[in-house]
Amino acid sequence: MNPVIDLLNSHRSIRRFSAREVPQALVEELVVAGQSASTSSFIQGCTVIQVGDAEHRKLLAAYAGDQPYVEKAPLFLVFCADMQRHRLACDMHGAEMKSGYTEQFITTTVDCALFAQNLMIAAESVGLGGVFIGGIRNRIKEVAELLRLPELVYPVFGMCLGYPDQAPVLRPRLPLPVVLKQERYDDEGDRERIAEYDHAVREYYMTRTGGKKDTAWSEQISGMLGRESRPHMLAFLQRRGFLLK
Ligand SMILES: Cc1cc2nc3c(=O)[nH]c(=O)nc-3n(C[C@H](O)[C@H](O)[C@H](O)COP(=O)(O)O)c2cc1C
């Protein structure tokens, strides 16, 4: 392999951090690495909000469904899909921006994902670790208010970062034939492949929890997707000016 692929393949989320601070110069370097990601039509539709205030961090941890690392991580970033600066750009040319398109929701959200993943990999390359926090969407309205987000901006996810104080085992991924298809979509044999993968995931959880969690991947997914999934999202996004047409 090569060192970049080795780094990518050794990713695991980190949720416990040492007290060592992350210097602000390094934070800025990581954000620049995030900015270097590909961006749809050069829109650069991601804004990052660094949250250091202790009270705000406590609130964000609660909004995320009581995830203590949101409060405790040395660094917490919120990645926001942002069409506001594009309105400014249109304004600078006397044009009125046509907003509300689903396409714009997709491009800005994808931009955030690429930006954040670049940033995460850059962080891991210098010995930091972290975890994405989609949990902030549990109480997305409160998060948007706390961060004073204007219309046409929404928080996609947060990210905890810091120097790791744990070394979790790698979480096994789906077998390659389930995710890599040739020429056309063909899921024949995937049921059996997933059943086999379930054994690996069960073993992973048993190891990670010292025998307490005995759950297969398909079981976890069927439990999760058998419930509602943040049904407040559509109305929230529409109030923010997204997904209107
Ligand atoms: C968009 C996104 C949101 C996530 N939200 C959370 C979260 O709120 N809390 C958490 O502990 N992990 C969260 N994760 C981490 C995933 O659970 C984790 O990446 C996945 O289980 C695979 O594990 P690994 O990253 O250790 O390989 C999130 C990951 C992504 C990509």
The ligand as a Tripos MOL2 file, in Angstrom:
@<TRIPOS>MOLECULE
LIG
   31    33     1     0     0
SMALL
NO_CHARGES

@<TRIPOS>ATOM
      1 C1        -22.3130   12.1600    9.3820 C.3       1 LIG1
      2 C2        -21.9290   11.3170   10.5640 C.ar      1 LIG1
      3 C3        -22.5350   11.5170   11.7790 C.ar      1 LIG1
      4 C4        -22.1370   10.7830   12.9010 C.ar      1 LIG1
      5 N1        -22.7060   11.0690   14.1120 N.ar      1 LIG1
      6 C5        -22.2440   10.4670   15.2300 C.ar      1 LIG1
      7 C6        -22.7220   10.8710   16.5030 C.ar      1 LIG1
      8 O1        -23.5760   11.7370   16.6560 O.2       1 LIG1
      9 N2        -22.1620   10.2610   17.5800 N.ar      1 LIG1
     10 C7        -21.1930    9.3070   17.4910 C.ar      1 LIG1
     11 O2        -20.7290    8.8240   18.5200 O.2       1 LIG1
     12 N3        -20.7280    8.9100   16.2830 N.ar      1 LIG1
     13 C8        -21.2160    9.4780   15.1510 C.ar      1 LIG1
     14 N4        -20.7150    9.1340   13.9310 N.ar      1 LIG1
     15 C9        -19.6350    8.1350   13.8330 C.3       1 LIG1
     16 C10       -20.1310    6.8090   13.2760 C.3       1 LIG1
     17 O3        -20.8920    6.1380   14.2420 O.3       1 LIG1
     18 C11       -18.9010    5.9900   12.8550 C.3       1 LIG1
     19 O4        -18.1600    6.6770   11.8780 O.3       1 LIG1
     20 C12       -19.3070    4.6080   12.3160 C.3       1 LIG1
     21 O5        -19.9670    3.8620   13.2830 O.3       1 LIG1
     22 C13       -18.0760    3.8400   11.8410 C.3       1 LIG1
     23 O6        -17.1300    3.7300   12.8820 O.3       1 LIG1
     24 P1        -15.6320    4.2410   12.7230 P.3       1 LIG1
     25 O7        -15.6980    5.7220   12.3310 O.co2     1 LIG1
     26 O8        -14.9930    4.0500   14.0620 O.co2     1 LIG1
     27 O9        -14.9990    3.4260   11.6670 O.co2     1 LIG1
     28 C14       -21.1360    9.7980   12.7880 C.ar      1 LIG1
     29 C15       -20.5390    9.5790   11.5340 C.ar      1 LIG1
     30 C16       -20.9230   10.3240   10.4400 C.ar      1 LIG1
     31 C17       -20.2480   10.0850    9.1150 C.3       1 LIG1
@<TRIPOS>BOND
     1     1     2 1
     2     2     3 ar
     3     2    30 ar
     4     3     4 ar
     5     4     5 ar
     6     4    28 ar
     7     5     6 ar
     8     6     7 ar
     9     6    13 1
    10     7     8 2
    11     7     9 ar
    12     9    10 ar
    13    10    11 2
    14    10    12 ar
    15    12    13 ar
    16    13    14 ar
    17    14    15 1
    18    14    28 ar
    19    15    16 1
    20    16    17 1
    21    16    18 1
    22    18    19 1
    23    18    20 1
    24    20    21 1
    25    20    22 1
    26    22    23 1
    27    23    24 1
    28    24    25 2
    29    24    26 1
    30    24    27 1
    31    28    29 ar
    32    29    30 ar
    33    30    31 1
@<TRIPOS>SUBSTRUCTURE
     1 LIG1         1 GROUP 0 **** ****
